[in-house]
Amino acid sequence: MRPRGRIVNVWREASGSLTRNKMFKDERYHAACHEAAHAVACLLLGQGFDRIQLQDQPRMVHGIPGVSMGQFIPTSEKVYGYEGRCVEAQISLAGLAFEKLLRPSLTWFALALGQCRGDFDQALEWTRRALDNSREAEPFMLRVLLPPVREVLVSHWGAIAEIGRVLAERGKLSQPEVVAILEDVRPKRSSPAFA
């Protein structure tokens, strides 16, 4: 585990299949890697999911024609006590953490109001349910739930890039397909435990 406050260069740690240039130029690949981050977090938290998929949108989104949108389809077999709700929040936060790793100059607030609005809102709702206190949900989410998700994404960056590449090619991946790719691409160091 890295010391707190140290800047992480995920580009240097990636397996070589993901470059900043490719990520920003290939929007389908970007969307695929975003969904792969949700899938990896979900699996590492011991949860299951049905599939991840991409959908090409024929309309304009934020002035961009034909935007690729990803979908993370969870399974319906989940337990929702305090821990289950925190886990669901962390799975939603994986998308936000992924985008922040790509664009470190953006603030969490800008990401939450921009392209990660759905992920942020979903994570905040799960955190509110877990704490039974909406006032402290956002600070708890950003200080307690988010950092371990970020560390896991950094340590599994190569796997996320590879899952994203395959998803961008195929358009859909099931959980067993994602697990197979995740097992093939080992992290460079052990991942920390989630909250």
N, C-alpha and C positions, 0 to 999 in steps of 0.2 A: 504494500500500500504506500502511496506517495505521501510526503509530508503535506500538510494543509497549506494552501496558498501557492503552491508551485504550479507554474504554467505547464500544461500538458500539450505536446505537439502530437496530436493523433495522426497527422499525415505521415510523420516519420515512423510511427508504430504500426501503420496499416500494412497489410500483406503485399501491397504494391498494386492491387487491383482497383483501388479507389484513389483518385487524385482530386484535388480541389477543383481543378479546371474541368474535369469530366463531370463532376457533381453539379457544377453550376451551369454547364452547357447542356447536359442531358437531363431534362426535367423528369422524364419517365424513370430514369435510374435514381434520381434524387427521391422521388416518391416511393420507389421500391425499397430503398435503403431506410427510409423513414418507417415504413411498415415492418421491415426486418428488425428494426430496433424494438418495436413493440413486441414482436414475436420472441425475440431472444430474451427480453426482460420477463415475459410471461413464462417461458420455459424454465428460466433460472429461478423463478419464484415458485416453481412447483405447480404451476397452473397449466391447464390445457387450452387449446383453441382449435377451431375447426379448420380455418384457412386464412391466408392473406392473399389479397388479389389487387390488381390494378384495373381501373376503368378509365378509358380515354373519354373525356368530356367534350361534346361537340360545341359547347358554348364558350363564351368569353368569361374568364375568371381573372379578376384584377388586371384586365387589359391584355391577357395572354390567351390566344386562341388554342383550343384543343388541349387544355391542361390535363395531365395525368393525375388522377386522384387514387389514393390507396384506400383499402379497407382492411381492417383487422376484424375478423369474425370470431368472437369468443364462443366457447361451449356454454351450455346452459347449466352445467353441473357445478355450481359453486356454493361455497359456504360463506355467509356474510355476517360474521361477528366483527369485533374490532379489528382483528388481524386480517380477515378477509377483505374488509373495506380498505385498509391501508395497502394491501397488495394490489387491489384494483386501482387505487390512486397511483401507485408506483408504475403499473403497466401503462396507464395513460400518460404519466410524466415521462416515460421513455421517449416519446415523440418530441416533447419539448426539450429534453436533455440532448437528444440527437441534433436538433436544429441549433441549439446553443453551442454545441461542439463545432458545428460547421461555420457558424457566424459568431465568434466570441465577442465581436464589437456590439452586437445587439443586446439590449437589456432584456431581462425576463419580462418586463412590462410590455415591451414592443412585441416580443414573440407571443405573449398571451393575448394581445389584441389583434395580432396579424394572422399569419397562416396556421398558427397552433392554437387558435381560439377554442376549437372543439376539444382538443386534448387538455388544455388548461381548465376549461369549464367542467369537464368530466372528472378530472383529478380533484378539483376543488369540491365538487359535489360529494365524491366518495370520502374525502377527508372530513367534510362537515358531518356526514353520517357517522363516521368512526368516532369523532370527538364529541358529538352531541353539543357542539358549541361553534357556531359559524364565525364568531369573532376571532377565534384563535386558529382557525383552519388554515388560512393562507400562510401565516408565518410558520406554522408547524409543517405544512406541506413543503415549503421551500427550504427550511432549515434542517428538518429531520428526514423526510421521505425522499427528497430529490438527490442529495449527495451520494448515497449508495447506488442509486440508479445510474448516475453519471459515471461513477467508477467502474461499474460493471460494463457499461457501453464502451468505455475506453479499453478495458481489458479484453473485450470480445469484438473489437473494431474490425479485424480481418474477417471474422465470421459474418458480421453484419454486411460488410461490403460484398462478400461472396453470395450470401442469401439475396441481397439486393440485385446483384447481377443476374442470377438465375431467375428471380421473380420478374425482372424487366424483360427477359427473353420469353418466358412462358406465360406471364400474365396472372398466374395463380399457383400457389403452393399449399399443400396440405401440411398438417403438423408433422407426420412422419418424414416428409421430404425435408422440412426445415431441420428436424432433429438430425437427419443423416448429414446434412451440410455442416451443422454446428459441431458434430462429432469429428468430422474430417478436418476442420479448421480449429486447432487448439489455441487457447489464449496464451499470450507470452508470459503471463504470471497468474497466480491464483487470484480469483475474484473475491472481493470482500463480501461479507454477509449483508443481506438487506436488513432494513429496520424491522 
